[in-house]
Amino acid sequence: MSALHSARRAVLGAVTVLVLVLPGWAMAQSTAFKQALAQAVAGDDDVAAFYRARDYAPIWMTDRGTNRARVQALVGAFESSDAHGLPSAQYDHRNLQGMVRAASDDVSRGTLEGQMTRLFLQYARDIQTGILVPSRVDEEIVRKIPYRGRTATLVAFTRSNPSNFMRSLPPKTPEYARLMKEKLRFERLVASGGWGQQVPGGRLEAGASGDAVVILRNRLMAMGFLGRTNTAVYDESISSAVQQFQLAHGLAADGVVGPGTLAEINKQPAERLTSIIVAMERERWMNRPRGDRHVWVNLTDFSAQIIDNNRVTFQTRSVIGADVEERRSPEFSDIMEFMVINPSWYVPRSITVKEYLPLLQQNRNAVSKLEMRDARGNAVSRAGVDFNSFNEDTFPYSFREPPSQGNALGLVKFMFPNRYNIYLHDTPAKSLFGRETRAFSHGCIRLRDPFDFAYALLAPQTANPEAFFQARLSTGNESRVNLETPVPVHLVYRTAFTQAAGMTQFRRDVYGRDARIWNALRREGVVLRGVQG
């Protein structure tokens, strides 16, 4: 059991009841009530400061109309906690009634007042910015979570309409709302038995027939990719349905059921449901404005988009970091400030000492296209260097690849300076964009259409972005171009994501991160449910 889970259960174990109609408690607070409340919150600096500032006046434990409305709002929020993929057993509104009724004296009421406030704060954080601390689940999720101040949350709650405040806590993105609907739909699928029999192994393609084709046909119909049909032959309608399934799952859309497509077709609704719940948690981690214009890089989709006012205005394929230690692309958000046309490539230290130094120790003329430089940036001749006298820790030189068609960064890079040395860039290795799975880089994001991406970024600040870009490119000289309006960049990882119209999209868990997140959510008490009807 995690420390976070233990802390949450400690609060919830003490608070086991909630009631919509409170007893006729006295309006004035006795010294006993205040002392009990002060003791109940003594270990929580934020809550203690909040109550000291209001001379321990309660926000729950009176029959005053405002306080009763707060209790009712909390009840309503707890009732809907499962719809948000929260650990609903820990926010069970039915369990609080007896405790409130049992609070028959000022000491028990003061104690319960403090416990309810801490429970409210835990719920507010869970639904607003997530149950988990992402970096504790996976150190490569380095996203900064927009946590709200606990005291400020309490003050805002007491100054707001309680029900409206509770409704304001979850993310308000269209994506989150659609994910909630999909969660309910998949829960119903789980309860009804899913999509039927799984398709037996073996390659299926046009012209095939037999039991496997019939099972495939039925499964595609149940999934919504194929209309009603009695065909027992792998005909054009089944081929087209398979293609639609492949497009919705990030697969090569060839209309053939090979091993990769078969594995995805045979995944059960419960597994897809876990992806949806994880995606909801990830939305909570990003519960802040993303920018009217922003760049959205979904690592699992191997794509990069420019989004303007919630509409995709540009999209291209991408290559992401390989699934190898120190090469996986991290998840974070930053601000793109400029692009560099005809960039030099300053080889990262890790690549220099782990990949190039061993080559140079065998052949001093290896990677000859790279310039070697000392700590002051001066060029150094390889002829006078004994590479075998150095190791990864002691090697004192760096490498630079000057601008060229074959430069590892291609002809343009897009910079959002960050501590991880991650950016978007062109590449001479164009063939990789034709692959279904595109995890090959050292961590940076390679773009299939970097020039068009540049034109789209430059469009707001120049009348003819293509001519402007090509003029700089044709010089062959390294050139920095600032974005007059910097653009937020979000590197995200979504194995489930929705569309305004059309089927929900699912992608493979390239780095295994969503599996780790789901396991962490389960440890915190999140469960899969099947809903009847």
HELIX and SHEET records of a PDB file:
HELIX    1   1 ALA A    3  ALA A   14  1                                  12    
HELIX    2   2 THR A   31  ALA A   40  1                                  10    
HELIX    3   3 ASP A   45  ALA A   53  1                                   9    
HELIX    4   4 GLY A   65  GLU A   79  1                                  15    
HELIX    5   5 SER A   81  HIS A   84  5                                   4    
HELIX    6   6 SER A   88  TYR A   91  5                                   4    
HELIX    7   7 HIS A   93  ASN A   95  5                                   3    
HELIX    8   8 GLN A   97  ALA A  102  1                                   6    
HELIX    9   9 ASP A  106  THR A  129  1                                  24    
HELIX   10  10 PRO A  134  VAL A  137  1                                   4    
HELIX   11  11 ARG A  150  THR A  158  1                                   9    
HELIX   12  12 PRO A  162  SER A  168  1                                   7    
HELIX   13  13 PRO A  174  ALA A  191  1                                  18    
HELIX   14  14 ASP A  211  MET A  223  1                                  13    
HELIX   15  15 GLU A  236  ALA A  248  1                                  13    
HELIX   16  16 PRO A  259  ILE A  265  1                                   7    
HELIX   17  17 PRO A  269  TRP A  285  1                                  17    
HELIX   18  18 LEU A  299  ASP A  301  5                                   3    
HELIX   19  19 ARG A  349  ILE A  351  1                                   3    
HELIX   20  20 THR A  352  TYR A  356  3                                   5    
HELIX   21  21 LEU A  357  GLN A  362  1                                   6    
HELIX   22  22 ARG A  382  GLY A  384  5                                   3    
HELIX   23  23 PHE A  387  SER A  389  5                                   3    
HELIX   24  24 LYS A  430  GLY A  434  5                                   5    
HELIX   25  25 PRO A  450  LEU A  458  1                                   9    
HELIX   26  26 ALA A  459  GLN A  461  5                                   3    
HELIX   27  27 PRO A  465  SER A  474  1                                  10    
HELIX   28  28 ARG A  513  ARG A  523  1                                  11    
SHEET    1   A 9 ALA A 439  SER A 441  0                                        
SHEET    2   A 9 ARG A 311  GLY A 321  1                                        
SHEET    3   A 9 SER A 303  ASP A 308 -1                                        
SHEET    4   A 9 ARG A 293  ASN A 298 -1                                        
SHEET    5   A 9 SER A 479  VAL A 492  1                                        
SHEET    6   A 9 PHE A 332  ILE A 341 -1                                        
SHEET    7   A 9 VAL A 412  MET A 415 -1                                        
SHEET    8   A 9 LEU A 424  HIS A 425 -1                                        
SHEET    9   A 9 ILE A 445  LEU A 447  1                                        
SHEET    1   B 3 TRP A 345  TYR A 346  0                                        
SHEET    2   B 3 SER A 398  GLU A 401 -1                                        
SHEET    3   B 3 GLU A 371  ARG A 373 -1                                        
SHEET    1   C 2 ALA A 496  PHE A 497  0                                        
SHEET    2   C 2 GLN A 505  PHE A 506 -1                                        
END                                                                             
